[in-house]
Amino acid sequence: MIEHLDLLRRHSAWADARLLAALRAAPVPPPVVLRELAHVRGAQANWLARIAGEEPLLAIWPDLTVDELAEVGAVLDDQARVLHEGLVDADAERVVSYRNSRGEAFETPLGDVLLHLALHGQYHRGKANAGLRAAGLEPVAVDYIVWSRLGRP
């Protein structure tokens, strides 16, 4: 299971980089796209912090510039890579205890947290692509199958 979750992590980092490139190429980055992508990173920062039992690097809905998004994205991608490198399949059942944004306490298996992180990010990347289209810009292909066909770069 951990191997599959790591593929989703790698795909997510690739998809985020492609959408960041689209923002950089836009004459004016659409605010809705920037907001959705900042949320992807804010959620990632919060989940990584919950897993580590630390304070998050970002708010769940941070206000970031394109450059800040790139900077924090590199840090978070590295943190996620390091986390995944240290995992074995048995870790998927390890319970993560945390409080959500409303302060409610939960316990969730790590495998479910990591799967949620990948799926949640893809949902908001879809919203970012809708924002690109609404702004008259070309959406970016960030589907898993595209990443797979490209050799999982």
TISEDO-117836 format. One record per atom (N, C-alpha, C): atom name; x, z negated, y. Coordinates in nm, 2 decimals. Example, Ala and Ser with C-alpha at 12.3 -4.5 7.8 and 13.67 -1.06 7.14 Angstrom:
<site->N | east->1.32 | up->-0.78 | north->-0.57>
<site->CA | east->1.23 | up->-0.78 | north->-0.45>
<site->C | east->1.32 | up->-0.78 | north->-0.33>
<site->N | east->1.28 | up->-0.71 | north->-0.22>
<site->CA | east->1.37 | up->-0.71 | north->-0.11>
<site->C | east->1.29 | up->-0.79 | north->0.00>
This chain:
<site->N | east->0.08 | up->0.00 | north->-0.12>
<site->CA | east->0.00 | up->0.00 | north->0.00>
<site->C | east->0.09 | up->0.00 | north->0.13>
<site->N | east->0.19 | up->-0.08 | north->0.12>
<site->CA | east->0.28 | up->-0.09 | north->0.24>
<site->C | east->0.34 | up->0.05 | north->0.28>
<site->N | east->0.37 | up->0.13 | north->0.17>
<site->CA | east->0.43 | up->0.26 | north->0.20>
<site->C | east->0.33 | up->0.35 | north->0.27>
<site->N | east->0.20 | up->0.34 | north->0.24>
<site->CA | east->0.10 | up->0.42 | north->0.30>
<site->C | east->0.07 | up->0.37 | north->0.45>
<site->N | east->0.08 | up->0.24 | north->0.46>
<site->CA | east->0.06 | up->0.18 | north->0.60>
<site->C | east->0.18 | up->0.22 | north->0.69>
<site->N | east->0.29 | up->0.23 | north->0.63>
<site->CA | east->0.41 | up->0.28 | north->0.71>
<site->C | east->0.39 | up->0.42 | north->0.75>
<site->N | east->0.34 | up->0.51 | north->0.66>
<site->CA | east->0.31 | up->0.64 | north->0.70>
<site->C | east->0.22 | up->0.65 | north->0.82>
<site->N | east->0.11 | up->0.56 | north->0.82>
<site->CA | east->0.02 | up->0.56 | north->0.93>
<site->C | east->0.09 | up->0.51 | north->1.06>
<site->N | east->0.18 | up->0.42 | north->1.04>
<site->CA | east->0.26 | up->0.37 | north->1.16>
<site->C | east->0.34 | up->0.49 | north->1.22>
<site->N | east->0.41 | up->0.56 | north->1.13>
<site->CA | east->0.49 | up->0.67 | north->1.18>
<site->C | east->0.41 | up->0.78 | north->1.24>
<site->N | east->0.29 | up->0.81 | north->1.18>
<site->CA | east->0.20 | up->0.91 | north->1.24>
<site->C | east->0.16 | up->0.86 | north->1.38>
<site->N | east->0.12 | up->0.74 | north->1.39>
<site->CA | east->0.07 | up->0.68 | north->1.52>
<site->C | east->0.18 | up->0.70 | north->1.63>
<site->N | east->0.30 | up->0.67 | north->1.60>
<site->CA | east->0.41 | up->0.68 | north->1.69>
<site->C | east->0.43 | up->0.83 | north->1.74>
<site->N | east->0.42 | up->0.92 | north->1.64>
<site->CA | east->0.42 | up->1.07 | north->1.67>
<site->C | east->0.31 | up->1.11 | north->1.76>
<site->N | east->0.19 | up->1.07 | north->1.72>
<site->CA | east->0.07 | up->1.10 | north->1.80>
<site->C | east->0.08 | up->1.05 | north->1.94>
<site->N | east->0.12 | up->0.93 | north->1.96>
<site->CA | east->0.14 | up->0.87 | north->2.09>
<site->C | east->0.24 | up->0.95 | north->2.17>
<site->N | east->0.35 | up->0.99 | north->2.11>
<site->CA | east->0.45 | up->1.07 | north->2.18>
<site->C | east->0.39 | up->1.20 | north->2.22>
<site->N | east->0.31 | up->1.27 | north->2.14>
<site->CA | east->0.25 | up->1.40 | north->2.18>
<site->C | east->0.16 | up->1.38 | north->2.30>
<site->N | east->0.08 | up->1.28 | north->2.29>
<site->CA | east->-0.02 | up->1.26 | north->2.40>
<site->C | east->0.06 | up->1.22 | north->2.53>
<site->N | east->0.16 | up->1.14 | north->2.52>
<site->CA | east->0.24 | up->1.11 | north->2.63>
<site->C | east->0.30 | up->1.23 | north->2.70>
<site->N | east->0.35 | up->1.32 | north->2.61>
<site->CA | east->0.40 | up->1.45 | north->2.66>
<site->C | east->0.30 | up->1.53 | north->2.74>
<site->N | east->0.17 | up->1.53 | north->2.69>
<site->CA | east->0.06 | up->1.59 | north->2.76>
<site->C | east->0.04 | up->1.53 | north->2.89>
<site->N | east->0.05 | up->1.40 | north->2.90>
<site->CA | east->0.03 | up->1.33 | north->3.03>
<site->C | east->0.14 | up->1.37 | north->3.13>
<site->N | east->0.26 | up->1.38 | north->3.08>
<site->CA | east->0.38 | up->1.42 | north->3.16>
<site->C | east->0.36 | up->1.56 | north->3.21>
<site->N | east->0.31 | up->1.65 | north->3.13>
<site->CA | east->0.29 | up->1.79 | north->3.17>
<site->C | east->0.17 | up->1.81 | north->3.26>
<site->N | east->0.08 | up->1.72 | north->3.27>
<site->CA | east->-0.04 | up->1.74 | north->3.35>
<site->C | east->0.00 | up->1.74 | north->3.50>
<site->N | east->-0.06 | up->1.82 | north->3.58>
<site->CA | east->-0.03 | up->1.82 | north->3.72>
<site->C | east->-0.06 | up->1.68 | north->3.78>
<site->N | east->-0.17 | up->1.62 | north->3.74>
<site->CA | east->-0.21 | up->1.49 | north->3.77>
<site->C | east->-0.26 | up->1.42 | north->3.64>
<site->N | east->-0.20 | up->1.32 | north->3.59>
<site->CA | east->-0.25 | up->1.26 | north->3.47>
<site->C | east->-0.39 | up->1.20 | north->3.49>
<site->N | east->-0.48 | up->1.25 | north->3.41>
<site->CA | east->-0.62 | up->1.20 | north->3.42>
<site->C | east->-0.62 | up->1.05 | north->3.40>
<site->N | east->-0.68 | up->0.97 | north->3.49>
<site->CA | east->-0.68 | up->0.82 | north->3.48>
<site->C | east->-0.75 | up->0.78 | north->3.34>
<site->N | east->-0.85 | up->0.84 | north->3.30>
<site->CA | east->-0.92 | up->0.80 | north->3.18>
<site->C | east->-0.82 | up->0.82 | north->3.06>
<site->N | east->-0.74 | up->0.92 | north->3.06>
<site->CA | east->-0.65 | up->0.94 | north->2.95>
<site->C | east->-0.54 | up->0.83 | north->2.95>
<site->N | east->-0.49 | up->0.80 | north->3.07>
<site->CA | east->-0.39 | up->0.70 | north->3.08>
<site->C | east->-0.44 | up->0.57 | north->3.04>
<site->N | east->-0.57 | up->0.54 | north->3.08>
<site->CA | east->-0.63 | up->0.41 | north->3.04>
<site->C | east->-0.64 | up->0.40 | north->2.89>
<site->N | east->-0.69 | up->0.50 | north->2.82>
<site->CA | east->-0.71 | up->0.50 | north->2.68>
<site->C | east->-0.57 | up->0.48 | north->2.60>
<site->N | east->-0.47 | up->0.55 | north->2.65>
<site->CA | east->-0.34 | up->0.54 | north->2.59>
<site->C | east->-0.27 | up->0.40 | north->2.62>
<site->N | east->-0.30 | up->0.35 | north->2.74>
<site->CA | east->-0.25 | up->0.22 | north->2.77>
<site->C | east->-0.31 | up->0.11 | north->2.68>
<site->N | east->-0.44 | up->0.13 | north->2.65>
<site->CA | east->-0.51 | up->0.04 | north->2.56>
<site->C | east->-0.46 | up->0.05 | north->2.42>
<site->N | east->-0.42 | up->0.17 | north->2.37>
<site->CA | east->-0.36 | up->0.18 | north->2.24>
<site->C | east->-0.24 | up->0.09 | north->2.23>
<site->N | east->-0.16 | up->0.10 | north->2.34>
<site->CA | east->-0.03 | up->0.02 | north->2.34>
<site->C | east->-0.06 | up->-0.13 | north->2.36>
<site->N | east->-0.16 | up->-0.16 | north->2.44>
<site->CA | east->-0.20 | up->-0.30 | north->2.46>
<site->C | east->-0.25 | up->-0.36 | north->2.34>
<site->N | east->-0.33 | up->-0.29 | north->2.26>
<site->CA | east->-0.38 | up->-0.35 | north->2.13>
<site->C | east->-0.26 | up->-0.36 | north->2.04>
<site->N | east->-0.18 | up->-0.26 | north->2.03>
<site->CA | east->-0.06 | up->-0.27 | north->1.94>
<site->C | east->0.02 | up->-0.39 | north->1.98>
<site->N | east->0.05 | up->-0.41 | north->2.11>
<site->CA | east->0.13 | up->-0.53 | north->2.15>
<site->C | east->0.06 | up->-0.66 | north->2.11>
<site->N | east->-0.07 | up->-0.67 | north->2.12>
<site->CA | east->-0.14 | up->-0.79 | north->2.08>
<site->C | east->-0.14 | up->-0.81 | north->1.93>
<site->N | east->-0.16 | up->-0.71 | north->1.85>
<site->CA | east->-0.15 | up->-0.73 | north->1.71>
<site->C | east->-0.01 | up->-0.76 | north->1.66>
<site->N | east->0.09 | up->-0.70 | north->1.71>
<site->CA | east->0.22 | up->-0.73 | north->1.67>
<site->C | east->0.26 | up->-0.88 | north->1.71>
<site->N | east->0.21 | up->-0.92 | north->1.82>
<site->CA | east->0.23 | up->-1.06 | north->1.86>
<site->C | east->0.16 | up->-1.16 | north->1.77>
<site->N | east->0.04 | up->-1.12 | north->1.74>
<site->CA | east->-0.04 | up->-1.21 | north->1.65>
<site->C | east->0.03 | up->-1.22 | north->1.51>
<site->N | east->0.08 | up->-1.11 | north->1.46>
<site->CA | east->0.15 | up->-1.11 | north->1.33>
<site->C | east->0.27 | up->-1.20 | north->1.34>
<site->N | east->0.34 | up->-1.19 | north->1.45>
<site->CA | east->0.47 | up->-1.27 | north->1.47>
<site->C | east->0.44 | up->-1.41 | north->1.52>
<site->N | east->0.32 | up->-1.44 | north->1.56>
<site->CA | east->0.29 | up->-1.57 | north->1.61>
<site->C | east->0.35 | up->-1.59 | north->1.75>
<site->N | east->0.36 | up->-1.49 | north->1.83>
<site->CA | east->0.42 | up->-1.49 | north->1.96>
<site->C | east->0.32 | up->-1.45 | north->2.07>
<site->N | east->0.36 | up->-1.46 | north->2.19>
<site->CA | east->0.28 | up->-1.41 | north->2.30>
<site->C | east->0.29 | up->-1.26 | north->2.32>
<site->N | east->0.18 | up->-1.19 | north->2.35>
<site->CA | east->0.19 | up->-1.04 | north->2.36>
<site->C | east->0.27 | up->-1.00 | north->2.48>
<site->N | east->0.33 | up->-0.88 | north->2.46>
<site->CA | east->0.40 | up->-0.82 | north->2.57>
<site->C | east->0.31 | up->-0.76 | north->2.68>
<site->N | east->0.18 | up->-0.73 | north->2.64>
<site->CA | east->0.09 | up->-0.66 | north->2.73>
<site->C | east->-0.05 | up->-0.72 | north->2.71>
<site->N | east->-0.13 | up->-0.70 | north->2.82>
<site->CA | east->-0.28 | up->-0.73 | north->2.80>
<site->C | east->-0.34 | up->-0.63 | north->2.71>
<site->N | east->-0.46 | up->-0.65 | north->2.66>
<site->CA | east->-0.52 | up->-0.56 | north->2.57>
<site->C | east->-0.56 | up->-0.43 | north->2.65>
<site->N | east->-0.60 | up->-0.44 | north->2.77>
<site->CA | east->-0.63 | up->-0.32 | north->2.86>
<site->C | east->-0.53 | up->-0.32 | north->2.98>
<site->N | east->-0.41 | up->-0.29 | north->2.95>
<site->CA | east->-0.31 | up->-0.30 | north->3.07>
<site->C | east->-0.33 | up->-0.18 | north->3.16>
<site->N | east->-0.28 | up->-0.19 | north->3.28>
<site->CA | east->-0.28 | up->-0.09 | north->3.38>
<site->C | east->-0.13 | up->-0.04 | north->3.38>
<site->N | east->-0.11 | up->0.08 | north->3.32>
<site->CA | east->0.03 | up->0.13 | north->3.31>
<site->C | east->0.04 | up->0.27 | north->3.38>
<site->N | east->0.16 | up->0.29 | north->3.43>
<site->CA | east->0.19 | up->0.43 | north->3.48>
<site->C | east->0.24 | up->0.51 | north->3.35>
<site->N | east->0.26 | up->0.64 | north->3.37>
<site->CA | east->0.31 | up->0.72 | north->3.26>
<site->C | east->0.45 | up->0.67 | north->3.22>
<site->N | east->0.53 | up->0.64 | north->3.32>
<site->CA | east->0.67 | up->0.59 | north->3.28>
<site->C | east->0.66 | up->0.46 | north->3.21>
<site->N | east->0.58 | up->0.37 | north->3.26>
<site->CA | east->0.57 | up->0.24 | north->3.19>
<site->C | east->0.51 | up->0.25 | north->3.05>
<site->N | east->0.42 | up->0.35 | north->3.03>
<site->CA | east->0.36 | up->0.37 | north->2.90>
<site->C | east->0.48 | up->0.42 | north->2.81>
<site->N | east->0.56 | up->0.50 | north->2.86>
<site->CA | east->0.67 | up->0.55 | north->2.78>
<site->C | east->0.77 | up->0.44 | north->2.74>
<site->N | east->0.80 | up->0.36 | north->2.84>
<site->CA | east->0.90 | up->0.25 | north->2.82>
<site->C | east->0.84 | up->0.14 | north->2.72>
<site->N | east->0.72 | up->0.10 | north->2.74>
<site->CA | east->0.66 | up->0.00 | north->2.65>
<site->C | east->0.64 | up->0.06 | north->2.51>
<site->N | east->0.60 | up->0.19 | north->2.51>
<site->CA | east->0.58 | up->0.25 | north->2.38>
<site->C | east->0.70 | up->0.25 | north->2.29>
<site->N | east->0.82 | up->0.28 | north->2.35>
<site->CA | east->0.94 | up->0.28 | north->2.28>
<site->C | east->0.97 | up->0.14 | north->2.22>
<site->N | east->0.95 | up->0.03 | north->2.30>
<site->CA | east->0.97 | up->-0.10 | north->2.25>
<site->C | east->0.87 | up->-0.14 | north->2.14>
<site->N | east->0.75 | up->-0.10 | north->2.16>
<site->CA | east->0.65 | up->-0.14 | north->2.05>
<site->C | east->0.67 | up->-0.06 | north->1.93>
<site->N | east->0.71 | up->0.07 | north->1.94>
<site->CA | east->0.74 | up->0.15 | north->1.82>
<site->C | east->0.85 | up->0.09 | north->1.74>
<site->N | east->0.95 | up->0.04 | north->1.81>
<site->CA | east->1.07 | up->-0.02 | north->1.75>
<site->C | east->1.03 | up->-0.15 | north->1.68>
<site->N | east->0.94 | up->-0.23 | north->1.75>
<site->CA | east->0.90 | up->-0.36 | north->1.69>
<site->C | east->0.82 | up->-0.33 | north->1.56>
<site->N | east->0.73 | up->-0.23 | north->1.57>
<site->CA | east->0.65 | up->-0.19 | north->1.45>
<site->C | east->0.74 | up->-0.14 | north->1.33>
<site->N | east->0.84 | up->-0.06 | north->1.37>
<site->CA | east->0.93 | up->-0.01 | north->1.27>
<site->C | east->1.00 | up->-0.13 | north->1.20>
<site->N | east->1.06 | up->-0.22 | north->1.28>
<site->CA | east->1.13 | up->-0.34 | north->1.22>
<site->C | east->1.03 | up->-0.42 | north->1.13>
<site->N | east->0.91 | up->-0.44 | north->1.18>
<site->CA | east->0.81 | up->-0.52 | north->1.10>
<site->C | east->0.79 | up->-0.45 | north->0.96>
<site->N | east->0.77 | up->-0.32 | north->0.96>
<site->CA | east->0.74 | up->-0.25 | north->0.84>
<site->C | east->0.86 | up->-0.24 | north->0.75>
<site->N | east->0.98 | up->-0.23 | north->0.80>
<site->CA | east->1.10 | up->-0.23 | north->0.72>
<site->C | east->1.11 | up->-0.35 | north->0.63>
<site->N | east->1.06 | up->-0.47 | north->0.68>
<site->CA | east->1.08 | up->-0.59 | north->0.61>
<site->C | east->0.96 | up->-0.63 | north->0.52>
<site->N | east->0.87 | up->-0.54 | north->0.50>
<site->CA | east->0.75 | up->-0.56 | north->0.42>
<site->C | east->0.76 | up->-0.51 | north->0.28>
<site->N | east->0.70 | up->-0.58 | north->0.18>
<site->CA | east->0.68 | up->-0.54 | north->0.05>
<site->C | east->0.53 | up->-0.54 | north->0.02>
<site->N | east->0.49 | up->-0.48 | north->-0.09>
<site->CA | east->0.34 | up->-0.47 | north->-0.11>
<site->C | east->0.27 | up->-0.60 | north->-0.11>
<site->N | east->0.34 | up->-0.71 | north->-0.16>
<site->CA | east->0.27 | up->-0.84 | north->-0.17>
<site->C | east->0.24 | up->-0.89 | north->-0.03>
<site->N | east->0.31 | up->-0.85 | north->0.07>
<site->CA | east->0.29 | up->-0.89 | north->0.21>
<site->C | east->0.15 | up->-0.84 | north->0.26>
<site->N | east->0.09 | up->-0.74 | north->0.20>
<site->CA | east->-0.04 | up->-0.69 | north->0.25>
<site->C | east->-0.14 | up->-0.79 | north->0.24>
<site->N | east->-0.13 | up->-0.89 | north->0.14>
<site->CA | east->-0.23 | up->-0.99 | north->0.12>
<site->C | east->-0.20 | up->-1.12 | north->0.21>
<site->N | east->-0.08 | up->-1.12 | north->0.27>
<site->CA | east->-0.05 | up->-1.24 | north->0.35>
<site->C | east->-0.15 | up->-1.25 | north->0.47>
<site->N | east->-0.19 | up->-1.37 | north->0.49>
<site->CA | east->-0.30 | up->-1.40 | north->0.59>
<site->C | east->-0.23 | up->-1.41 | north->0.73>
<site->N | east->-0.29 | up->-1.34 | north->0.82>
<site->CA | east->-0.25 | up->-1.36 | north->0.96>
<site->C | east->-0.36 | up->-1.44 | north->1.03>
<site->N | east->-0.32 | up->-1.55 | north->1.09>
<site->CA | east->-0.41 | up->-1.64 | north->1.16>
<site->C | east->-0.39 | up->-1.61 | north->1.31>
<site->N | east->-0.50 | up->-1.59 | north->1.38>
<site->CA | east->-0.49 | up->-1.55 | north->1.52>
<site->C | east->-0.63 | up->-1.58 | north->1.59>
<site->N | east->-0.62 | up->-1.57 | north->1.72>
<site->CA | east->-0.74 | up->-1.58 | north->1.81>
<site->C | east->-0.76 | up->-1.44 | north->1.87>
<site->N | east->-0.89 | up->-1.40 | north->1.88>
<site->CA | east->-0.92 | up->-1.27 | north->1.94>
<site->C | east->-0.92 | up->-1.28 | north->2.09>
<site->N | east->-0.95 | up->-1.18 | north->2.16>
<site->CA | east->-0.95 | up->-1.18 | north->2.31>
<site->C | east->-1.05 | up->-1.28 | north->2.37>
<site->N | east->-1.15 | up->-1.32 | north->2.29>
<site->CA | east->-1.25 | up->-1.42 | north->2.33>
<site->C | east->-1.22 | up->-1.56 | north->2.29>
<site->N | east->-1.10 | up->-1.57 | north->2.23>
<site->CA | east->-1.06 | up->-1.71 | north->2.18>
<site->C | east->-1.11 | up->-1.75 | north->2.05>
<site->N | east->-1.18 | up->-1.66 | north->1.98>
<site->CA | east->-1.23 | up->-1.70 | north->1.85>
<site->C | east->-1.12 | up->-1.69 | north->1.74>
<site->N | east->-1.12 | up->-1.79 | north->1.65>
<site->CA | east->-1.02 | up->-1.79 | north->1.55>
<site->C | east->-1.06 | up->-1.71 | north->1.43>
<site->N | east->-0.96 | up->-1.64 | north->1.37>
<site->CA | east->-0.98 | up->-1.55 | north->1.25>
<site->C | east->-0.86 | up->-1.56 | north->1.16>
<site->N | east->-0.88 | up->-1.53 | north->1.04>
<site->CA | east->-0.77 | up->-1.51 | north->0.94>
<site->C | east->-0.80 | up->-1.38 | north->0.87>
<site->N | east->-0.70 | up->-1.29 | north->0.87>
<site->CA | east->-0.72 | up->-1.15 | north->0.81>
<site->C | east->-0.59 | up->-1.12 | north->0.74>
<site->N | east->-0.61 | up->-1.05 | north->0.62>
<site->CA | east->-0.49 | up->-1.01 | north->0.55>
<site->C | east->-0.41 | up->-0.91 | north->0.63>
<site->N | east->-0.28 | up->-0.92 | north->0.62>
<site->CA | east->-0.19 | up->-0.83 | north->0.70>
<site->C | east->-0.22 | up->-0.68 | north->0.68>
<site->N | east->-0.24 | up->-0.65 | north->0.55>
<site->CA | east->-0.27 | up->-0.51 | north->0.52>
<site->C | east->-0.39 | up->-0.46 | north->0.60>
<site->N | east->-0.50 | up->-0.54 | north->0.61>
<site->CA | east->-0.61 | up->-0.50 | north->0.69>
<site->C | east->-0.58 | up->-0.49 | north->0.84>
<site->N | east->-0.50 | up->-0.58 | north->0.89>
<site->CA | east->-0.46 | up->-0.58 | north->1.03>
<site->C | east->-0.39 | up->-0.45 | north->1.06>
<site->N | east->-0.29 | up->-0.41 | north->0.97>
<site->CA | east->-0.21 | up->-0.29 | north->0.99>
<site->C | east->-0.30 | up->-0.16 | north->0.98>
<site->N | east->-0.39 | up->-0.16 | north->0.89>
<site->CA | east->-0.48 | up->-0.05 | north->0.88>
<site->C | east->-0.57 | up->-0.04 | north->1.00>
<site->N | east->-0.62 | up->-0.15 | north->1.05>
<site->CA | east->-0.71 | up->-0.15 | north->1.17>
<site->C | east->-0.63 | up->-0.10 | north->1.29>
<site->N | east->-0.50 | up->-0.14 | north->1.30>
<site->CA | east->-0.42 | up->-0.09 | north->1.41>
<site->C | east->-0.41 | up->0.06 | north->1.41>
<site->N | east->-0.39 | up->0.12 | north->1.29>
<site->CA | east->-0.38 | up->0.26 | north->1.29>
<site->C | east->-0.51 | up->0.33 | north->1.32>
<site->N | east->-0.62 | up->0.28 | north->1.26>
<site->CA | east->-0.75 | up->0.34 | north->1.28>
<site->C | east->-0.80 | up->0.33 | north->1.43>
<site->N | east->-0.77 | up->0.21 | north->1.48>
<site->CA | east->-0.81 | up->0.18 | north->1.62>
<site->C | east->-0.74 | up->0.27 | north->1.72>
<site->N | east->-0.61 | up->0.29 | north->1.69>
<site->CA | east->-0.53 | up->0.38 | north->1.78>
<site->C | east->-0.58 | up->0.52 | north->1.77>
<site->N | east->-0.61 | up->0.57 | north->1.65>
<site->CA | east->-0.66 | up->0.71 | north->1.64>
<site->C | east->-0.79 | up->0.73 | north->1.71>
<site->N | east->-0.88 | up->0.63 | north->1.70>
<site->CA | east->-1.01 | up->0.63 | north->1.77>
<site->C | east->-0.98 | up->0.65 | north->1.93>
<site->N | east->-0.89 | up->0.57 | north->1.98>
<site->CA | east->-0.87 | up->0.58 | north->2.13>
<site->C | east->-0.79 | up->0.71 | north->2.16>
<site->N | east->-0.71 | up->0.76 | north->2.07>
<site->CA | east->-0.64 | up->0.89 | north->2.09>
<site->C | east->-0.74 | up->1.00 | north->2.10>
<site->N | east->-0.85 | up->0.99 | north->2.02>
<site->CA | east->-0.96 | up->1.09 | north->2.03>
<site->C | east->-1.03 | up->1.08 | north->2.16>
<site->N | east->-1.05 | up->0.96 | north->2.21>
<site->CA | east->-1.11 | up->0.95 | north->2.35>
<site->C | east->-1.01 | up->1.00 | north->2.45>
<site->N | east->-0.88 | up->0.98 | north->2.44>
<site->CA | east->-0.78 | up->1.04 | north->2.53>
<site->C | east->-0.79 | up->1.19 | north->2.53>
<site->N | east->-0.80 | up->1.25 | north->2.41>
<site->CA | east->-0.82 | up->1.39 | north->2.40>
<site->C | east->-0.94 | up->1.44 | north->2.46>
<site->N | east->-1.05 | up->1.37 | north->2.45>
<site->CA | east->-1.18 | up->1.41 | north->2.52>
<site->C | east->-1.16 | up->1.40 | north->2.67>
<site->N | east->-1.08 | up->1.31 | north->2.72>
<site->CA | east->-1.05 | up->1.30 | north->2.86>
<site->C | east->-0.96 | up->1.41 | north->2.91>
<site->N | east->-0.87 | up->1.46 | north->2.82>
<site->CA | east->-0.79 | up->1.58 | north->2.86>
<site->C | east->-0.88 | up->1.70 | north->2.88>
<site->N | east->-0.97 | up->1.72 | north->2.78>
<site->CA | east->-1.06 | up->1.83 | north->2.78>
<site->C | east->-1.15 | up->1.83 | north->2.91>
<site->N | east->-1.20 | up->1.71 | north->2.93>
<site->CA | east->-1.29 | up->1.69 | north->3.05>
<site->C | east->-1.22 | up->1.72 | north->3.18>
<site->N | east->-1.09 | up->1.70 | north->3.18>
<site->CA | east->-1.01 | up->1.73 | north->3.30>
<site->C | east->-0.96 | up->1.87 | north->3.31>
<site->N | east->-1.01 | up->1.95 | north->3.21>
<site->CA | east->-0.97 | up->2.09 | north->3.21>
<site->C | east->-0.84 | up->2.12 | north->3.15>
<site->N | east->-0.78 | up->2.02 | north->3.08>
<site->CA | east->-0.65 | up->2.03 | north->3.01>
<site->C | east->-0.67 | up->2.05 | north->2.86>
<site->N | east->-0.57 | up->2.10 | north->2.80>
<site->CA | east->-0.58 | up->2.13 | north->2.65>
<site->C | east->-0.56 | up->2.00 | north->2.57>
<site->N | east->-0.65 | up->1.97 | north->2.48>
<site->CA | east->-0.63 | up->1.85 | north->2.40>
<site->C | east->-0.51 | up->1.87 | north->2.31>
<site->N | east->-0.46 | up->1.76 | north->2.26>
<site->CA | east->-0.34 | up->1.77 | north->2.17>
<site->C | east->-0.37 | up->1.74 | north->2.03>
<site->N | east->-0.32 | up->1.82 | north->1.94>
<site->CA | east->-0.35 | up->1.80 | north->1.80>
<site->C | east->-0.27 | up->1.68 | north->1.75>
<site->N | east->-0.34 | up->1.57 | north->1.72>
<site->CA | east->-0.27 | up->1.45 | north->1.67>
<site->C | east->-0.33 | up->1.41 | north->1.54>
<site->N | east->-0.40 | up->1.49 | north->1.47>
<site->CA | east->-0.45 | up->1.46 | north->1.33>
<site->C | east->-0.34 | up->1.43 | north->1.24>
<site->N | east->-0.36 | up->1.35 | north->1.14>
<site->CA | east->-0.27 | up->1.31 | north->1.04>
<site->C | east->-0.22 | up->1.44 | north->0.96>
<site->N | east->-0.32 | up->1.52 | north->0.93>
<site->CA | east->-0.28 | up->1.64 | north->0.85>
<site->C | east->-0.19 | up->1.73 | north->0.93>
<site->N | east->-0.20 | up->1.74 | north->1.06>
<site->CA | east->-0.10 | up->1.82 | north->1.14>
<site->C | east->0.04 | up->1.76 | north->1.13>
<site->N | east->0.05 | up->1.63 | north->1.14>
<site->CA | east->0.17 | up->1.56 | north->1.12>
<site->C | east->0.23 | up->1.59 | north->0.98>
<site->N | east->0.15 | up->1.58 | north->0.88>
<site->CA | east->0.19 | up->1.61 | north->0.75>
<site->C | east->0.24 | up->1.75 | north->0.73>
<site->N | east->0.17 | up->1.84 | north->0.78>
<site->CA | east->0.21 | up->1.99 | north->0.77>
<site->C | east->0.34 | up->2.01 | north->0.84>
<site->N | east->0.37 | up->1.94 | north->0.94>
<site->CA | east->0.49 | up->1.95 | north->1.02>
<site->C | east->0.61 | up->1.88 | north->0.95>
<site->N | east->0.58 | up->1.83 | north->0.83>
<site->CA | east->0.69 | up->1.76 | north->0.76>
<site->C | east->0.71 | up->1.61 | north->0.80>
<site->N | east->0.61 | up->1.55 | north->0.86>
<site->CA | east->0.61 | up->1.41 | north->0.90>
<site->C | east->0.73 | up->1.38 | north->0.99>
<site->N | east->0.74 | up->1.45 | north->1.10>
<site->CA | east->0.86 | up->1.43 | north->1.19>
<site->C | east->0.86 | up->1.29 | north->1.25>
